[in-house]
């Protein structure tokens, strides 16, 4: 829906506001009724649903003035909004900064459209035919990502926030007949910033054709290991399945020189 698009003039998060005609008093009564039914159910059923806690958290979010305020991009100045870029990705990165400021521990921002099997220049740089200034995927990303990093640094939040920009794999080093690039899992790039990461460096390299890793190859498991470590999660932890089978959460290694 349009109201769920951060770039929409009337942006608001769907379902965060009460349904029309349901004021706070009525919402509270509904919550009390549900709680009464839950208490009756617990008296006869020992298998409590995990959805109970999820419902309570959702209810508290709907009732929280702070949660609603976090999503009010209209509070940002026109200058700030323009600095991030007025497209959906830019406004989503601005929204991500507002959520981080308020203590949200995990924020995910998507920028779809990178599956560029054809018309590479049009999709990545120009954005549309006849564009005088490129507004494609790359200019849009560069503008929003740099603004996010700058804002987090200015607010002394970057050192405690790990920012990751990545896709699912790379693209073929050669252009195909359709003027695009296809799937290529052998080599791709990831950007990490903040969270104690040493900035301004490039770790590893590909060969001269961009086909395969050359210097200090990093596996997806190594990347996951490093992210866990930075976030304070033990990458060597072992969990057990219901039947007692041990599962290691990671089998990679810390990326040398990252922190």
N, C-alpha and C positions, 0 to 999 in steps of 0.2 A: 504494500500500500504506500502511497506517496508520503503520508505523514510519517512513515518509518524511515524515510530517506533523510540522512543528516543534512543534505544539501537543499532540502525542500524548505520553502519559506515558513510553512506551518509545521515544522518538524516537532514530533513528540514520539516518545516510545509507546508503541501499541500496548494497551492493557496496564500501563503503569498508573493511569488515572482511573478513577472509579467509573463504572458504567453510568451513562446518563440516567438520572432519576434515583441513583443510589447514593445518598449522602453518607457522611461518616457514621452517623447514628445507626442507620440501617445496615451499613457494612459491619459495624460492631455487633449488632444483633445476630446477623448471619454467622459471624465468627463464633459467637457464644453458643448458638444452636449446634454448630458443627462440633464444638468442643464437648457439649453434653452427649451427643451421639457417640463420639470417640470414647468417652469415659464408660458408657454403657457397653461398647464393643470390647474394651479392654477387660471388662469383668467376665466376659464369656470366651474371649479369644486371646490365646497367648502369643500368637504370631502377629506382632505389630507391623504395620506397613511402614517402610522407610519414607513413603510419600508424606507421612504426617509431618515430619520435620521440614520437608521441602515446601509443603503448603504453608507452614507457619512462617518460614523465611520469606515466601512470596507475599504473604499477608502483611508482614512487617515492612516490606519494601513499598507496597502500595500505600501504607499509612505514613511512611516516613517523608517529612518535608525535605530532608536533606537529600534523599535519593532522587526526588523529583527535581530539585534544584540543580543537581549534578548534570542533568541532561538538557538544561536550558542554555543552548548555544546562543540564544538572543542576548544573553548577558555579556558576551564577548564583543569587543569593539569591531567596527567594520574593518579597521586596519589589521587587526589580528586575524580575522576570518579570511581576509584577502591574502594575508601572508601564507596561510596554509593552503590556499587555493579554494575556489568556490565549488569545485566538483565534489562528488560524494566521498572519494577517498580522502581529500584534504580535510573536509569537515569531520570525517570519522576520526582522523588522527587528532584533530583538535578536541574532539569528544573524549578520545583516549587519554589525553593529557588531563582533562578535567576529572576523569575517573581516578587516575593515578594520584592526583592531588588529594583526593578524598579517601585514599587508603584501599582502593580496590586492588586486590593482589594479582589478578590475571585479566588482561584485556587482549582481545584478538580483533584485528582490523583486516578485512579482506579487500583485495583489489583484483577482481576477476578479469579475464580476457587475455592472459599471457600465452594461451595455447595458439601461438601465431604460426599456423601452417601455411599461410599465404599473406600477401600484401604486408610484408614486414615493416617497411618504412611508413606506410599509412597508419598501421596500428600502433607501432612503437613511438614514432616521432610526430607525425603530422596530426593524427587524431581524426581528421576528416579531409576530404579532397578540397584543395584550394585554400587550405589554412595558411595564413600569412605568418603565424607564429605557432610552433608546435605545441599541441595540447594532448598528445597521445599518452600512452602508458608511462613512458620514461619521464617526460617533463612533469607530468602530474605527480609521479612518485617522488622525484627529486625535490620538488617544491615542498610537499607535505612532510616528507621524512626529515629533511633538514630543519624545517620549522619545529617539528616535534623535539628533535635532539636539542636545538637551541633553547627552546622553552623549558625543557626539563633541567638543562644545565643552569639557566638563569634562576630557577626556583630551587636550586640545590637538591633536586630530586634524581639527577642522572646517576649519581654514584650508588644509589640504592634501588635503581630500576634497571633491569636488563632488557634492552630493546633488541629484538631479533627480526630481521627481514630476510625471508627465504621463500622459495617455492618448493615444488616436490621433486624436480630434477632439472637438468640442463637442456640445452637445445643443440641440435646438430651443428658442427662447425662449418658446414657447407650450406649454401642457399639452395633450396629445392626449385624445381621448374615453376612452381607457383609464386616464387618470390618470398618464400617463408622458410622457417626452420622447423624441423620435426623433433620428436622425443629423443633425448640422448642422456642416459643415466650415468655415463662413465665419469663425467666431470661437470661440476656446477659451482656456483658461488653463494656464500651466505654472508650477511653483514651482521655483526654483533657490536653493540655500543652500550656503555654504562655498566653498572653492576660490577665494577672492579676490572673490567676489560681494558687492556692497554690500547688506547686509540691510535689512529694514524699509522697503522701497519698492515701489511698484507702477509698472511701466513700461507705458505704453499704456493705452487704454481702448476700450470698445465704445460704440455709440450708445445712446440712452436706452432702446431696446427690447431691447438685447443681441443684435441681429441681424447687425451688421457692425462691422468695426474703425472707430474714430473718430480717436483720437489715437495717433500713433506706431505704426502697424501693424507687426507683426513676422511675417515669413514663416517657414515651416518651414526654409527654406534659411538664413535669418538665425540661427535657433536653433542649427542644426547648426554653422554657421560659428563662433558664439560658444563652443559646447562644445568644438570642436576647438582653438580658440585657448587657452582656459583650460587644457586638458589638454596643451598643448605640441605639438599636431599642426598642421603648416602647412596652413591651409585652402585655400591657393592651389596646393597640390601637384598635379602631373599624373602619372598613371600611364599606361602603354601596354599595350594588349591584345596578345596573342601575335602579331597581324598588324600591330602597330605603330601602331594607332589611339590617339591621345591621349585620355585621359578625365580631366577635372577632377573632383576629389573634392567640390568645393563651388562654388556660384556665388552665395552669399549675402553678407551684410555683418555686421560686428560690431554687436550691439545697443547703442545709445547709452545710457550711464549704468549699464550692468550691472556693470562692475568699476571 
